[in-house]
Amino acid sequence: MPFYRLRDAQIARTGYVVFRGDGGSVVYAVFPARDVHCDESALLALLAEVDAAYVDYPDGTELRIEARCEGELLPGSADGAVARSEGWVHPQLVRDGWHERIRQRIGLVTLDATTR
């Protein structure tokens, strides 16, 4: 179930922010909306930056704000994206140091860099 506004997802226990790229087939990151401390425009800018570094298909990015259960595997995710309370970042982005940039830009203090 999608939320229509970030604020609604931040209030709900089940609200997650999902960065998708390559036409939605790649999940870059998943994190609880309640831990996001920036607005949607900042999230979109960060998503565009991540996508430009990897796929560079700007029309294929999606910022999704949706309800997920803890531990739920995201559908259509060949890369093992999981909704976790500590967040999840694609393993390639972790290897390339993006987890720190994401964490700093959105203020997500609970994201564990070793989470895969």
C-alpha positions in Angstrom: 0.0 0.0 0.0 1.5 3.3 -1.0 1.4 6.4 1.2 0.8 9.6 -0.7 2.9 11.9 1.5 6.2 11.3 3.4 4.7 12.8 6.5 1.9 10.2 6.6 4.5 7.4 6.3 6.7 9.0 9.0 3.7 8.8 11.4 2.9 5.1 10.6 5.0 2.3 12.0 5.0 0.6 8.7 6.1 3.5 6.5 9.2 2.9 4.4 11.0 5.0 1.8 12.3 3.0 -1.2 14.8 4.2 -3.8 14.4 2.3 -7.1 16.3 2.7 -10.3 16.6 1.2 -13.8 12.9 1.3 -14.5 12.1 0.0 -11.0 14.1 -3.2 -11.4 16.9 -2.2 -9.0 16.4 -1.3 -5.3 19.1 1.1 -4.2 18.0 1.6 -0.6 15.1 1.0 1.8 14.7 2.8 5.1 12.0 3.6 7.7 10.3 6.8 6.9 10.2 7.7 10.6 14.0 8.1 10.5 14.0 10.5 7.5 14.9 14.1 8.5 14.6 15.8 5.1 11.9 16.5 2.6 10.8 14.7 -0.5 12.7 17.0 -2.8 16.0 16.2 -1.0 15.2 12.5 -1.3 14.5 12.9 -5.0 17.8 14.8 -5.5 19.7 12.0 -3.6 18.0 9.3 -5.7 19.0 11.1 -8.9 22.6 11.4 -7.7 22.8 7.7 -6.9 21.2 6.7 -10.1 23.5 8.9 -12.2 26.5 7.1 -10.6 25.2 3.6 -11.5 22.6 3.4 -14.2 22.1 7.0 -15.4 18.5 6.4 -16.5 16.7 9.3 -14.8 13.4 8.5 -16.3 13.6 5.1 -14.6 14.0 6.2 -11.0 11.2 5.9 -8.5 10.9 7.3 -5.0 8.3 5.1 -3.4 6.8 5.7 0.0 4.9 2.6 1.0 3.8 0.3 3.8 6.1 -2.7 4.5 6.4 -5.2 7.3 9.7 -5.6 9.1 11.7 -8.3 7.3 9.6 -8.2 4.2 11.5 -8.8 0.9 10.5 -6.2 -1.6 8.8 -7.6 -4.7 10.7 -7.5 -7.9 14.0 -7.1 -6.1 16.6 -9.4 -7.5 19.1 -7.8 -5.2 17.6 -9.0 -1.9 16.1 -5.7 -0.7 14.5 -6.1 2.7 12.4 -3.7 4.8 14.4 -3.5 8.1 14.1 -1.1 11.0 17.8 -0.4 10.6 17.5 0.2 6.9 19.0 -1.6 3.9 21.3 -0.4 1.2 22.2 -2.3 -2.0 25.5 -4.2 -1.4 27.2 -2.4 -4.3 26.4 0.9 -2.9 27.7 -0.2 0.5 31.0 -1.3 -1.1 31.3 2.1 -2.9 30.7 4.1 0.3 27.2 5.4 -0.5 25.7 4.2 2.7 27.5 7.1 4.5 26.3 9.7 2.0 22.7 8.4 2.2 22.9 8.4 6.0 24.3 12.0 6.1 21.9 13.4 3.5 18.7 12.1 5.1 19.7 12.0 8.7 19.1 8.3 9.0 21.1 7.6 12.2 20.1 4.0 12.6 21.4 2.7 9.2 24.0 0.0 9.7 26.7 0.0 7.0 27.1 -3.7 7.2 23.4 -4.4 6.5 22.9 -6.2 3.2 
